[in-house]
Amino acid sequence: MKKIFTYLIFASLTFSACGIPEDSQPSTVDSPIGARTEASSELLVTGNVREELIYLFDERNLLVPVFREIPSVDLRVTDLINELVDDLSETERDASLSTAVPAGLSLAGVTQEEDVATINFNAGGLEVIEGDELAKALAQIVFTLTETGTLDAIIISINGDTKTWPTPNGGDQQFLRRIQFMSYAPEVDSGIAQ
């Protein structure tokens, strides 16, 4: 009798052991960042114009992805940097979005080795801002450039001199990655969509 009782307990535990209910549909989590490797292939390209994502700040100091139309004939990194310093559209201003990237930021050159890009700026841009505004500008640049899916890290130099930059989530760094700026990361919708 004791053996039968033990087998019954064992059998009932076996049938309910995992505690994960079966369902017919997997759950998804909405993320404004999206799948990095798919982002560039899903963007609209028509004629001489394509849509690209850049990141601006909302009034809570969180990054927000925004689509911009960019001429497709220009170098991609150059285009993205130019969009970060460009004037905001009326729609972006109405949504209380802003940019921390200084208007005087001027790109001197870009090189890429595997998944790391070295961005060389002329003097008079990033090095003239400091504190939170500098961290926000760096966050915008890093999130925007790594959105392409081909870059994982950014090195920023001024007039060819590689700099070490302050990051809110990682101390002073030469290799800048998204993880170091997570305090500014876009807010992910809470909850699970089914």
C-alpha positions in Angstrom: 0.0 0.0 0.0 2.8 2.4 0.9 4.4 1.6 -2.5 1.2 2.5 -4.4 0.8 5.7 -2.5 4.4 6.6 -3.3 3.9 5.8 -7.0 0.7 8.0 -7.0 2.6 10.9 -5.5 5.5 10.5 -7.9 3.1 10.2 -10.9 1.2 13.3 -10.0 4.4 15.3 -9.5 5.7 14.1 -12.8 2.6 15.2 -14.7 2.6 18.7 -13.1 6.4 19.1 -12.3 7.4 21.8 -14.7 4.7 24.3 -13.6 4.7 26.0 -17.0 1.3 26.0 -18.6 1.0 25.0 -22.2 -0.3 27.6 -24.6 -1.0 27.8 -28.3 0.9 31.0 -28.9 4.2 32.3 -27.7 4.2 35.6 -25.8 6.0 38.6 -27.2 7.5 41.6 -25.6 7.3 44.9 -27.5 10.6 46.8 -27.7 11.3 50.1 -29.4 14.8 49.1 -30.1 13.8 46.1 -32.2 16.0 43.4 -33.6 19.3 45.2 -34.5 20.2 42.8 -37.3 16.9 43.3 -39.0 16.5 47.1 -38.6 18.3 48.2 -41.6 16.7 45.7 -44.0 13.2 46.6 -42.9 13.6 50.3 -43.5 12.0 52.0 -46.4 14.2 52.8 -49.4 12.6 54.7 -52.3 14.5 56.4 -55.1 17.2 58.6 -53.6 15.7 58.5 -50.1 15.7 56.0 -47.3 14.2 55.9 -43.8 16.7 55.5 -41.0 16.3 55.5 -37.2 18.0 58.1 -35.1 17.6 58.6 -31.4 16.4 61.8 -29.8 15.6 62.6 -26.1 12.1 63.0 -24.7 11.2 65.2 -21.8 12.0 62.4 -19.3 15.6 62.3 -20.7 15.1 58.9 -22.3 16.1 58.1 -25.8 13.3 57.8 -28.4 13.7 56.2 -31.8 12.7 58.5 -34.6 12.5 57.8 -38.4 14.2 60.3 -40.6 14.3 60.4 -44.4 18.0 60.4 -45.6 19.5 60.7 -49.1 20.6 57.2 -50.0 23.7 58.4 -52.0 25.7 59.6 -48.9 27.8 57.6 -46.5 25.6 56.1 -43.9 27.5 57.1 -40.7 27.9 60.6 -42.0 24.2 60.8 -42.7 23.3 59.6 -39.3 25.6 62.1 -37.5 24.3 64.9 -39.7 20.7 63.9 -38.7 21.6 64.1 -35.0 22.8 67.7 -35.4 20.1 68.8 -37.9 17.1 70.9 -36.9 14.2 69.1 -35.3 11.1 68.7 -37.4 7.9 70.4 -36.4 6.5 67.0 -35.4 9.5 66.3 -33.2 9.3 69.7 -31.5 5.6 69.2 -30.9 6.4 65.8 -29.2 8.9 67.7 -27.0 11.9 65.8 -28.4 15.4 67.3 -28.3 19.0 66.5 -29.2 22.0 66.8 -27.0 24.5 66.6 -29.9 26.0 70.0 -30.3 25.2 71.9 -33.5 28.9 72.6 -34.1 29.8 68.9 -34.3 31.7 68.3 -37.6 32.7 64.9 -38.8 36.3 64.6 -40.1 36.2 60.9 -41.0 35.0 57.4 -40.2 36.8 54.0 -40.3 35.3 50.7 -39.5 37.1 47.5 -38.5 34.7 44.6 -38.1 32.0 45.7 -35.7 33.9 48.8 -34.3 33.7 52.2 -35.9 36.2 55.0 -35.2 34.5 58.3 -35.6 36.8 61.3 -35.9 35.3 64.7 -35.2 36.9 68.1 -35.8 37.6 70.2 -32.7 34.8 72.4 -31.4 32.0 69.8 -30.9 31.9 67.2 -28.2 34.9 68.4 -26.2 33.2 71.7 -25.5 30.3 70.2 -23.6 30.5 68.3 -20.3 28.6 66.5 -17.6 25.1 65.1 -18.3 24.9 66.9 -21.7 28.1 65.2 -22.9 26.8 61.8 -21.7 23.5 62.4 -23.4 25.2 63.4 -26.7 27.4 60.2 -26.5 24.3 58.1 -25.8 22.6 59.5 -28.9 25.6 58.8 -31.1 26.1 55.3 -29.8 22.5 54.2 -29.9 22.0 55.7 -33.4 25.1 54.2 -35.0 24.7 50.8 -33.4 21.1 50.6 -34.6 22.4 49.7 -38.0 23.2 46.2 -36.8 26.7 46.3 -38.2 28.3 48.1 -35.3 28.8 47.0 -31.7 31.2 49.7 -30.4 32.2 53.2 -31.2 35.5 54.9 -30.7 35.4 58.7 -30.8 38.4 60.8 -31.5 38.9 64.6 -31.9 41.3 65.7 -34.6 42.7 62.1 -34.8 43.3 61.9 -31.0 41.4 59.0 -29.5 39.6 60.2 -26.3 38.4 58.5 -23.2 34.8 59.5 -22.5 32.6 59.5 -19.4 29.7 57.0 -19.4 27.0 56.9 -16.8 26.9 53.1 -16.6 30.6 52.1 -17.1 33.1 54.7 -16.0 35.5 56.4 -18.5 35.8 54.4 -21.7 37.3 54.5 -25.2 35.0 51.8 -26.6 31.5 53.1 -26.3 28.6 50.6 -26.3 24.9 50.7 -25.6 25.2 49.0 -22.3 27.2 51.9 -20.9 24.3 54.3 -21.6 21.4 52.1 -20.4 20.2 54.9 -18.0 19.1 56.7 -21.2 17.7 53.6 -23.0 14.3 53.8 -24.6 11.6 52.7 -22.3 10.2 49.2 -23.1 6.5 48.8 -22.8 5.6 46.9 -19.7 3.6 43.8 -19.8 3.5 40.9 -22.3 1.3 41.1 -25.4 -0.5 38.0 -26.3 
